[in-house]
């Protein structure tokens, strides 16, 4: 809990945490400050009325921000998700690897995340890529400890867990589930529409490349590979469906991560209330503060 004189510094600290995407720390600070300012002894402090209104507004807007961040990673709209899926390449004969997704993209950023990221990787929310047989489904009820020195978005599994726990602290996770279900058709349509645009852009670029290469000796290996593909329509369909397969697999993994994190949140909440109930009974029915 905050002291009355510390409450005035909360907005500035909150702004920094939100800007750096450290939402769990931000929500914890906001909830704690809101509880402090509503205490009876604070009612007589008139200077805190504006601050109280600010906290109430932030509690509402924070839930909306968290929901948008959740969908940015669920539907691969964040640039940090680009390494989780693989676009089709001309002449490709194998389906996109099912070992990509929530883990594969971390390879480029291990140097930034260090042991912290490695620990998060081992505790991934329900995924066990074949390439990493040591990973286990995270079934423990350990709550997340946020590292404020690390960019949380680099690890999508970790970030989704952060967002779920933050929504839980705000008491908005059930509402979030309803919103996620409602937005599935629209978000999926938008992702497919974006993928179609990406495929068209790649095919147009490839077509121009082919035209320019006709007067050359075709020494470039990639040019020769593309020129060997005569059925343009077939290539476009292969590009579209194979790229969509890769993206939709990651979307499914993201929803699974949210499900596992939500189940863990529910178990922790139930255990907390059971412990409170047991403690209340042992105290002869007296209230526990």
C-alpha positions in Angstrom: 0.0 0.0 0.0 1.1 3.6 -0.7 1.4 6.4 1.8 -0.7 9.5 1.0 2.3 11.5 0.0 3.5 8.8 -2.4 0.2 8.7 -4.3 1.0 11.8 -6.3 4.0 10.1 -7.9 2.0 7.2 -9.1 0.7 8.7 -12.5 4.3 9.4 -13.7 5.5 5.9 -12.7 2.4 4.3 -14.3 3.0 6.1 -17.6 6.6 4.8 -17.8 5.5 1.2 -17.0 2.7 1.3 -19.6 5.0 2.8 -22.3 7.5 0.0 -21.7 4.7 -2.6 -21.8 5.3 -3.8 -18.2 1.6 -4.2 -17.7 1.7 -6.5 -14.7 3.7 -4.1 -12.6 1.5 -1.2 -13.8 -1.7 -3.0 -12.9 -0.3 -4.0 -9.4 0.7 -0.4 -8.8 -2.7 0.9 -10.0 -4.8 -1.5 -8.0 -2.7 -0.9 -4.8 -3.0 2.9 -5.3 -6.7 2.7 -5.9 -7.2 0.7 -2.7 -5.1 3.1 -0.7 -6.9 6.2 -1.9 -10.4 4.7 -1.1 -9.5 4.1 2.6 -11.7 6.0 5.1 -8.8 8.0 6.4 -8.1 9.3 2.9 -11.6 10.7 2.4 -10.8 13.9 4.3 -7.9 14.7 2.1 -9.5 16.9 -0.5 -6.4 17.2 -2.7 -6.7 13.5 -3.6 -10.1 13.8 -5.3 -8.7 14.4 -8.7 -6.2 11.6 -8.2 -9.0 9.2 -7.2 -10.9 10.1 -10.4 -7.7 9.5 -12.4 -7.2 6.1 -10.9 -10.8 5.1 -11.7 -10.4 6.2 -15.3 -7.1 4.3 -15.6 -8.7 1.1 -14.3 -11.2 1.2 -17.1 -8.8 2.2 -19.9 -6.1 -0.3 -18.7 -8.5 -3.2 -19.4 -9.0 -2.0 -23.0 -5.3 -1.6 -23.5 -4.6 -5.1 -22.3 -7.3 -6.5 -24.6 -5.7 -4.9 -27.6 -2.3 -6.0 -26.7 -3.6 -9.6 -26.2 -5.1 -9.6 -29.7 -2.0 -8.0 -31.2 -0.1 -11.2 -30.2 -2.9 -13.7 -30.7 -3.3 -12.6 -34.3 0.4 -11.9 -35.1 -0.2 -8.1 -35.5 2.8 -7.2 -33.4 6.2 -7.0 -35.3 7.6 -9.2 -32.5 5.4 -12.1 -33.9 6.9 -12.0 -37.4 9.5 -14.7 -36.5 6.8 -17.1 -35.3 5.4 -17.9 -38.7 7.0 -18.7 -42.1 5.9 -17.3 -45.5 5.9 -19.7 -48.4 9.0 -19.7 -50.6 9.0 -20.5 -54.3 9.6 -24.2 -55.0 8.9 -25.2 -51.4 7.8 -28.8 -51.1 7.4 -29.3 -47.3 4.7 -27.8 -45.1 5.7 -25.0 -42.8 7.4 -26.5 -39.7 5.1 -27.3 -36.8 8.1 -26.7 -34.6 8.0 -22.9 -35.2 5.6 -20.7 -33.2 5.9 -19.6 -29.6 9.5 -20.7 -29.2 11.4 -20.6 -32.5 11.4 -16.8 -32.8 13.3 -16.4 -29.5 16.5 -17.6 -31.1 17.4 -14.2 -32.4 16.8 -12.5 -29.1 18.4 -15.0 -26.6 21.3 -12.6 -26.1 18.9 -9.9 -24.8 16.8 -12.2 -22.6 19.7 -14.3 -21.2 18.8 -16.9 -18.5 15.5 -15.2 -17.9 14.3 -16.1 -21.4 15.6 -19.6 -21.1 13.7 -20.1 -17.9 10.5 -18.8 -19.5 11.1 -21.1 -22.5 11.2 -24.1 -20.2 8.0 -23.0 -18.5 6.1 -22.4 -21.8 2.4 -22.5 -21.6 1.5 -26.0 -22.8 3.8 -26.4 -25.8 6.5 -29.1 -26.3 8.3 -28.6 -29.7 10.0 -31.7 -30.9 13.3 -29.9 -31.3 13.3 -29.1 -27.6 12.4 -32.4 -25.8 13.4 -31.0 -22.4 10.4 -28.6 -22.3 7.5 -29.6 -20.2 3.9 -28.3 -20.0 3.7 -25.7 -17.4 1.1 -27.1 -14.9 2.5 -25.4 -11.8 0.5 -22.6 -10.2 3.5 -20.3 -9.8 2.6 -16.7 -10.6 4.8 -14.6 -12.9 7.6 -12.5 -11.6 8.0 -9.7 -14.1 11.6 -8.6 -15.1 11.4 -4.9 -15.7 14.8 -5.0 -17.5 13.5 -7.2 -20.3 11.3 -6.3 -23.2 8.3 -8.5 -22.4 7.0 -8.7 -26.0 10.1 -10.6 -27.3 8.7 -13.8 -25.7 5.0 -14.1 -26.8 4.2 -16.9 -24.4 5.5 -14.8 -21.5 3.7 -11.7 -22.7 0.4 -13.4 -23.1 0.7 -14.8 -19.6 1.5 -11.3 -18.3 -1.6 -9.9 -20.0 -3.8 -12.7 -18.6 -2.6 -12.2 -15.1 -3.0 -8.4 -15.4 -6.6 -8.8 -16.6 -7.1 -11.2 -13.6 -5.9 -8.6 -11.2 -8.3 -6.1 -12.7 -11.2 -8.6 -12.4 -11.6 -8.5 -16.1 -10.5 -11.9 -17.3 -14.0 -13.4 -17.7 -14.9 -10.3 -19.7 -11.8 -10.8 -21.8 -12.8 -14.4 -22.6 -16.1 -13.2 -23.9 -14.4 -10.5 -26.0 -11.9 -13.0 -27.4 -14.7 -15.3 -28.6 -16.7 -12.5 -30.1 -13.7 -11.2 -32.0 -12.5 -14.5 -33.5 -14.5 -14.1 -36.8 -13.4 -10.5 -37.4 -9.8 -11.0 -36.4 -9.5 -14.2 -38.5 -11.0 -12.4 -41.5 -8.6 -9.5 -41.1 -5.6 -11.8 -40.8 -6.6 -13.7 -44.0 -7.3 -10.4 -45.8 -3.8 -9.2 -44.8 -2.2 -12.4 -45.9 -3.9 -12.2 -49.3 -2.4 -8.7 -49.7 1.0 -10.0 -48.7 0.8 -12.9 -51.2 -0.3 -10.5 -54.0 2.6 -8.2 -53.2 5.1 -11.1 -53.3 3.7 -12.5 -56.5 3.8 -9.1 -58.2 7.3 -8.6 -57.1 8.2 -12.1 -58.4 6.5 -11.5 -61.7 8.5 -8.3 -62.2 11.7 -10.1 -61.3 10.9 -12.8 -63.9 10.3 -10.1 -66.7 13.6 -8.5 -65.9 15.4 -11.8 -65.8 14.3 -12.9 -69.3 16.9 -10.9 -71.0 19.6 -12.1 -68.7 21.5 -15.3 -68.6 19.6 -16.4 -65.5 22.8 -16.9 -63.5 21.1 -16.2 -60.2 19.9 -19.4 -58.6 16.7 -17.9 -57.2 15.8 -16.6 -60.7 16.3 -20.0 -62.2 14.2 -21.6 -59.5 11.3 -19.2 -60.1 11.5 -19.3 -63.9 11.2 -23.1 -63.6 7.8 -22.6 -62.1 5.4 -22.1 -65.0 2.0 -22.4 -63.3 1.5 -19.0 -61.8 -2.0 -19.6 -60.4 -0.9 -22.8 -58.7 2.0 -20.9 -57.1 -0.3 -18.2 -55.8 -2.6 -20.8 -54.2 0.4 -22.6 -52.6 1.7 -19.4 -51.3 -1.7 -18.4 -49.8 -2.6 -21.6 -48.1 0.8 -22.6 -46.9 1.4 -19.2 -45.4 -2.0 -19.2 -43.8 -1.3 -22.7 -42.4 1.8 -21.3 -40.7 -0.1 -18.2 -39.3 -3.1 -20.1 -38.1 -1.0 -22.6 -36.3 0.6 -19.8 -34.4 -2.9 -18.3 -33.7 -4.0 -21.6 -32.3 -0.8 -21.8 -30.1 -1.6 -18.3 -28.8 -5.1 -19.2 -27.8 -3.8 -22.3 -26.1 -1.3 -20.2 -24.1 -4.2 -17.9 -23.0 -6.3 -21.0 -22.0 -3.5 -22.5 -19.9 -2.7 -19.2 -18.2 -6.4 -18.6 -17.5 -6.8 -22.1 -16.0 -3.8 -21.4 -13.7 -5.3 -18.1 -12.7 -8.5 -19.8 -11.8 -6.8 -22.5 -9.7 -4.8 -19.8 -7.8 -7.9 -17.8 -7.2 -9.8 -20.8 -5.9 -7.0 -21.8 -3.6 -6.8 -18.3 -2.2 -10.4 -18.1 -1.3 -10.3 -21.6 0.2 -7.4 -20.6 2.4 -9.2 -17.4 3.4 -12.3 -19.4 4.2 -10.3 -21.9 6.3 -8.5 -19.1 8.1 -11.8 -17.4 8.8 -13.2 -20.6 10.3 -10.2 -21.1 12.5 -10.6 -17.6 13.9 -14.1 -18.2 15.1 -15.9 -16.4 12.3 -14.0 -13.1 12.8 -13.4 -11.1 9.7 -9.9 -11.3 8.1 -8.4 -8.1 6.9 
